[in-house]
């Protein structure tokens, strides 16, 4: 087990320590982001330990303290001292739920990764049926809080609308993207990096890699302690994040099509406005200064040039991203009789 003293090491060194411990087989890694939820941590930890022991699999629970200002740090350290399978990471400050979940994925050793909220609203008993669905050939099992115990106007209604919008845009049909309780096979999340508040879109990233995704109804308990970290302002964030996800899905490998398309449209608008300006001057004897058409011509032409140049720059960045890291532009599910292939081909070149 990584000791408390090891937390003074840089993050890269901590990851190396985890790699050394990775030889110890762990089947399940439960990931619990924590932010000011000390009142529910002890009960949650006991519930998780009870359920994991019933499953009869090797397990670990990774608590990520995301800059809590209540008694969470003390409680987590006490839990870790009592049970070595409870592992704790303390952030230096609040980085957000996505960063906490990403840290859990980075430090987890299990073949199956299961995020769960630290506020006690998710039910550890639902983990067993998620594992059953994974064993049936699914790669991702997403929880659906069908009977959600939250305020309908402030939480449930915006969530319903957001989930329908996300499903329509992404093509991944889930009822509840926001439910933290999900189960992932490690193979579908390895290599995925999350930024901003993208944790709710992790099933979409998994679907890009060909993951088989299913959904199961889970319990949702009323909040017994603490308060929600989200409000109506989350709607705008979801819309912006969805725009990013759609761009990454449709144009991450061909950004010139997006920027260049906007540039061609603006250039066409500039040309049409210029022709209209000439028509007014020659056939209507209008002075240019009396119409806004010259401004439209110049403005649209400048926008067109900027969009095209941005497209070229984005293409260079995209190529640098893939080629500098040796990242392929495709993923292979499995292969046959390719043991003798060159390393260059295996890397996707």
C-alpha positions as CSV (number, residue, x, y, z in Angstrom):
1,X,0.0,0.0,0.0
2,X,1.3,3.5,-0.8
3,X,2.0,5.2,2.5
4,X,1.0,8.7,3.5
5,X,4.6,9.8,3.3
6,X,4.6,9.0,-0.4
7,X,2.1,11.7,-1.0
8,X,4.9,14.3,-0.8
9,X,6.3,12.8,-4.1
10,X,5.4,14.4,-7.4
11,X,2.4,12.9,-9.2
12,X,4.6,11.2,-11.8
13,X,6.5,9.4,-9.0
14,X,3.3,8.3,-7.4
15,X,2.1,6.8,-10.6
16,X,5.4,4.8,-10.8
17,X,4.7,3.5,-7.3
18,X,1.2,2.4,-8.5
19,X,2.8,0.7,-11.5
20,X,5.0,-1.3,-9.1
21,X,2.0,-2.4,-7.1
22,X,0.0,-3.2,-10.3
23,X,1.5,-6.7,-10.2
24,X,-0.9,-7.4,-7.3
25,X,-4.1,-8.7,-9.0
26,X,-7.1,-6.5,-8.3
27,X,-10.4,-7.2,-10.0
28,X,-12.5,-4.2,-8.9
29,X,-11.5,-0.6,-8.3
30,X,-14.2,1.7,-6.8
31,X,-13.5,5.4,-7.4
32,X,-15.0,7.9,-5.0
33,X,-14.6,11.6,-5.6
34,X,-15.1,13.5,-2.3
35,X,-15.9,17.2,-1.7
36,X,-17.1,18.2,1.8
37,X,-19.0,14.9,2.3
38,X,-17.5,13.8,5.6
39,X,-20.9,13.1,7.2
40,X,-21.6,10.3,4.7
41,X,-18.1,8.8,4.2
42,X,-18.0,6.3,7.1
43,X,-21.4,4.8,6.2
44,X,-20.5,4.7,2.5
45,X,-17.2,3.0,3.2
46,X,-18.9,0.3,5.3
47,X,-21.5,-0.2,2.6
48,X,-18.8,-0.6,0.0
49,X,-16.7,-3.0,2.1
50,X,-19.8,-5.2,2.8
51,X,-20.8,-5.4,-0.8
52,X,-17.3,-6.0,-2.1
53,X,-16.7,-8.8,0.4
54,X,-20.0,-10.4,-0.6
55,X,-18.9,-10.5,-4.3
56,X,-15.9,-12.5,-3.4
57,X,-13.5,-10.6,-5.7
58,X,-10.3,-8.7,-5.0
59,X,-11.1,-5.0,-4.7
60,X,-9.9,-1.6,-3.7
61,X,-11.6,1.7,-3.0
62,X,-9.9,4.9,-4.0
63,X,-11.1,8.0,-2.3
64,X,-10.1,11.3,-4.0
65,X,-10.4,14.2,-1.6
66,X,-11.0,17.1,-4.0
67,X,-9.9,19.9,-1.7
68,X,-12.5,19.4,1.0
69,X,-12.7,22.0,3.8
70,X,-14.7,19.9,6.3
71,X,-13.6,16.9,8.3
72,X,-13.3,14.7,5.2
73,X,-9.5,14.5,5.2
74,X,-9.4,13.2,8.8
75,X,-12.1,10.7,8.2
76,X,-10.5,9.4,5.1
77,X,-7.1,9.0,6.7
78,X,-8.8,7.1,9.6
79,X,-10.5,4.8,7.1
80,X,-7.3,4.1,5.3
81,X,-5.5,3.3,8.6
82,X,-8.2,0.7,9.4
83,X,-8.4,-0.9,6.0
84,X,-5.5,-1.1,3.5
85,X,-7.8,-1.6,0.6
86,X,-9.2,1.9,1.3
87,X,-6.7,4.1,-0.6
88,X,-6.8,7.9,-0.3
89,X,-5.6,10.7,-2.5
90,X,-5.7,14.3,-1.2
91,X,-5.6,17.1,-3.8
92,X,-3.8,20.3,-2.9
93,X,-7.0,22.2,-3.8
94,X,-10.3,21.8,-5.5
95,X,-9.8,20.7,-9.1
96,X,-13.3,19.5,-9.9
97,X,-15.1,16.2,-10.2
98,X,-13.6,15.4,-13.6
99,X,-10.0,15.8,-12.3
100,X,-10.9,13.6,-9.3
101,X,-12.3,10.9,-11.5
102,X,-9.3,11.1,-13.8
103,X,-7.0,10.7,-10.8
104,X,-9.0,7.6,-9.8
105,X,-8.5,6.1,-13.2
106,X,-4.8,6.9,-13.2
107,X,-4.1,5.3,-9.8
108,X,-6.6,2.4,-10.0
109,X,-5.2,-1.2,-10.5
110,X,-8.5,-3.0,-11.1
111,X,-9.6,-4.7,-14.3
112,X,-13.1,-3.0,-13.8
113,X,-13.4,0.6,-12.8
114,X,-16.5,1.8,-11.0
115,X,-17.0,5.5,-10.1
116,X,-19.5,6.3,-7.4
117,X,-20.6,9.5,-5.7
118,X,-19.3,10.2,-2.1
119,X,-22.6,11.7,-0.9
120,X,-24.4,8.4,-0.2
121,X,-27.1,8.9,-2.9
122,X,-25.8,6.0,-5.0
123,X,-26.3,2.5,-3.6
124,X,-23.3,0.1,-3.5
125,X,-25.8,-2.8,-3.8
126,X,-26.2,-1.9,-7.5
127,X,-22.6,-2.8,-8.3
128,X,-23.4,-6.5,-8.3
129,X,-25.9,-6.3,-11.2
130,X,-23.6,-4.0,-13.1
131,X,-20.8,-6.6,-12.9
132,X,-23.3,-9.3,-14.2
133,X,-24.0,-7.2,-17.3
134,X,-20.2,-6.7,-17.8
135,X,-19.8,-10.5,-17.7
136,X,-22.5,-10.8,-20.3
137,X,-20.2,-9.1,-22.9
138,X,-20.8,-5.4,-22.3
139,X,-17.9,-3.0,-21.9
140,X,-19.7,-0.1,-20.1
141,X,-22.7,-0.3,-17.8
142,X,-24.3,3.0,-17.0
143,X,-26.6,3.7,-14.1
144,X,-30.0,5.2,-14.6
145,X,-31.6,7.0,-11.7
146,X,-35.1,6.3,-12.8
147,X,-36.7,7.4,-9.5
148,X,-34.4,10.3,-8.8
149,X,-34.7,11.8,-5.3
150,X,-33.8,15.4,-6.1
151,X,-35.7,18.7,-6.7
152,X,-37.7,18.3,-9.9
153,X,-37.4,21.9,-11.1
154,X,-33.8,22.6,-10.2
155,X,-32.3,19.2,-10.9
156,X,-34.5,16.6,-12.5
157,X,-36.1,18.6,-15.3
158,X,-32.9,20.2,-16.6
159,X,-31.3,16.7,-16.4
160,X,-34.0,15.1,-18.5
161,X,-33.7,17.8,-21.2
162,X,-29.9,17.7,-21.2
163,X,-29.9,13.9,-21.4
164,X,-32.2,13.9,-24.4
165,X,-30.1,16.5,-26.1
166,X,-26.9,14.7,-25.5
167,X,-28.3,11.4,-26.8
168,X,-29.6,13.1,-29.9
169,X,-26.3,14.9,-30.7
170,X,-23.9,12.0,-29.7
171,X,-25.9,9.1,-30.9
172,X,-25.3,7.3,-27.6
173,X,-28.8,6.5,-26.2
174,X,-28.7,6.8,-22.4
175,X,-31.3,8.1,-20.0
176,X,-28.9,9.4,-17.4
177,X,-25.4,10.6,-18.5
178,X,-25.0,12.4,-15.2
179,X,-25.2,9.4,-13.0
180,X,-21.8,8.8,-11.5
181,X,-22.4,5.1,-10.8
182,X,-21.1,3.3,-13.9
183,X,-18.9,0.3,-14.5
184,X,-16.1,0.3,-17.1
185,X,-13.8,-2.4,-18.3
186,X,-10.3,-0.9,-18.1
187,X,-9.6,-1.6,-21.8
188,X,-12.2,1.0,-22.8
189,X,-10.9,3.8,-20.6
190,X,-7.1,3.3,-21.0
191,X,-5.7,6.2,-23.0
192,X,-8.7,8.4,-22.5
193,X,-8.0,11.8,-20.9
194,X,-10.7,14.0,-19.4
195,X,-10.6,17.7,-19.1
196,X,-13.0,20.5,-17.9
197,X,-16.2,18.8,-16.8
198,X,-16.2,16.0,-19.4
199,X,-16.7,13.1,-17.0
200,X,-20.4,12.8,-17.8
201,X,-19.5,12.2,-21.4
202,X,-17.1,9.3,-20.7
203,X,-19.6,6.7,-22.2
204,X,-19.5,8.8,-25.5
205,X,-15.7,8.6,-25.5
206,X,-15.9,4.8,-24.9
207,X,-18.4,4.4,-27.8
208,X,-15.8,6.1,-30.1
209,X,-13.5,3.2,-29.2
210,X,-16.2,0.6,-30.2
211,X,-17.3,-0.1,-26.6
212,X,-20.6,-2.0,-26.1
213,X,-22.7,0.1,-23.8
214,X,-25.8,-0.8,-21.8
215,X,-27.9,0.8,-19.1
216,X,-29.4,-0.5,-15.8
217,X,-31.8,1.1,-13.4
218,X,-30.1,1.9,-10.0
219,X,-31.3,3.1,-6.7
220,X,-31.1,6.7,-5.7
221,X,-31.4,7.8,-2.1
222,X,-32.3,11.2,-0.8
223,X,-29.4,13.3,0.2
224,X,-28.6,12.7,3.9
225,X,-25.8,15.2,4.3
226,X,-24.1,18.0,2.5
227,X,-25.5,19.9,-0.5
228,X,-25.4,19.6,-4.2
229,X,-22.4,20.9,-6.0
230,X,-24.4,21.7,-9.1
231,X,-27.1,24.2,-10.0
232,X,-28.9,25.6,-13.0
233,X,-25.6,27.1,-14.2
234,X,-24.6,23.6,-15.1
235,X,-27.0,23.7,-18.1
236,X,-24.8,26.2,-20.0
237,X,-21.7,24.2,-19.1
238,X,-23.3,21.0,-20.5
239,X,-24.2,22.8,-23.7
240,X,-20.6,24.1,-24.2
241,X,-19.1,20.7,-23.3
242,X,-21.5,19.0,-25.7
243,X,-20.3,21.4,-28.5
244,X,-16.7,20.3,-27.7
245,X,-17.7,16.6,-27.7
246,X,-19.5,17.0,-31.1
247,X,-16.4,18.7,-32.6
248,X,-14.1,16.0,-31.3
249,X,-16.3,13.3,-32.7
250,X,-16.9,14.8,-36.1
251,X,-13.9,16.9,-36.9
252,X,-11.0,16.2,-34.5
253,X,-9.1,14.4,-37.4
254,X,-10.2,16.8,-40.1
255,X,-10.5,20.3,-38.6
256,X,-10.0,22.0,-41.9
257,X,-13.5,20.8,-43.0
258,X,-15.0,22.8,-40.1
259,X,-12.9,26.0,-40.4
260,X,-12.5,25.7,-44.1
261,X,-16.3,25.3,-44.5
262,X,-16.9,28.5,-42.6
263,X,-14.2,30.2,-44.6
264,X,-15.7,29.2,-47.9
265,X,-19.2,30.3,-46.8
266,X,-17.8,33.7,-45.8
267,X,-15.8,34.0,-49.0
268,X,-18.9,33.3,-51.0
269,X,-20.9,35.9,-49.1
270,X,-18.1,38.4,-49.7
271,X,-18.1,37.7,-53.5
272,X,-21.9,37.9,-53.7
273,X,-21.9,41.2,-51.7
274,X,-19.2,42.6,-54.0
275,X,-21.3,41.7,-57.1
276,X,-24.3,43.3,-55.6
277,X,-22.3,46.4,-54.9
278,X,-21.2,46.6,-58.5
279,X,-24.8,46.1,-59.7
280,X,-26.0,49.0,-57.5
281,X,-23.2,51.2,-58.8
282,X,-23.5,50.4,-62.5
283,X,-27.2,50.0,-62.9
284,X,-28.7,52.0,-60.0
285,X,-26.1,54.7,-59.7
286,X,-25.9,54.3,-56.0
287,X,-22.8,55.7,-54.2
288,X,-21.0,53.0,-52.2
289,X,-20.9,55.1,-49.1
290,X,-24.7,55.2,-48.8
291,X,-24.9,51.4,-48.3
292,X,-23.3,48.9,-45.8
293,X,-22.4,46.5,-48.7
294,X,-18.7,47.5,-48.8
295,X,-18.4,46.8,-45.1
296,X,-20.0,43.4,-45.6
297,X,-17.6,42.6,-48.5
298,X,-14.5,43.5,-46.4
299,X,-15.8,41.9,-43.2
300,X,-16.8,38.6,-44.8
301,X,-13.5,38.4,-46.8
302,X,-11.5,38.9,-43.6
303,X,-13.5,36.3,-41.7
304,X,-13.0,33.9,-44.7
305,X,-9.2,34.3,-44.6
306,X,-9.0,33.9,-40.8
307,X,-11.1,30.7,-40.9
308,X,-9.0,29.2,-43.6
309,X,-5.8,30.1,-41.8
310,X,-7.2,28.7,-38.6
311,X,-8.1,25.5,-40.4
312,X,-4.5,25.1,-41.6
313,X,-3.2,25.8,-38.2
314,X,-5.6,23.2,-36.7
315,X,-4.4,20.7,-39.2
316,X,-0.8,21.2,-38.2
317,X,-1.7,20.9,-34.5
318,X,-3.7,17.7,-35.2
319,X,-0.9,16.1,-37.0
320,X,1.6,17.1,-34.3
321,X,-0.7,15.6,-31.7
322,X,-0.9,12.2,-33.3
323,X,2.6,11.9,-34.8
324,X,4.6,13.2,-31.8
325,X,3.0,10.6,-29.5
326,X,2.8,7.8,-32.1
327,X,-1.0,7.7,-31.6
328,X,-2.9,5.8,-34.3
329,X,-6.0,7.4,-35.9
330,X,-7.9,4.1,-35.5
331,X,-8.4,1.4,-32.8
332,X,-8.2,-2.3,-33.2
333,X,-10.6,-4.6,-31.3
334,X,-8.7,-7.8,-32.0
335,X,-6.5,-9.4,-34.7
336,X,-5.4,-12.8,-36.1
337,X,-2.0,-13.9,-37.3
338,X,-0.4,-10.5,-37.0
339,X,2.4,-11.4,-34.7
340,X,5.1,-10.7,-37.3
341,X,3.9,-7.3,-38.3
342,X,6.2,-4.4,-38.0
343,X,6.1,-2.1,-35.0
344,X,5.3,0.8,-37.4
345,X,2.2,-1.0,-38.6
346,X,1.1,-1.8,-35.0
347,X,1.4,1.8,-34.1
348,X,-1.0,2.7,-36.8
349,X,1.3,4.2,-39.5
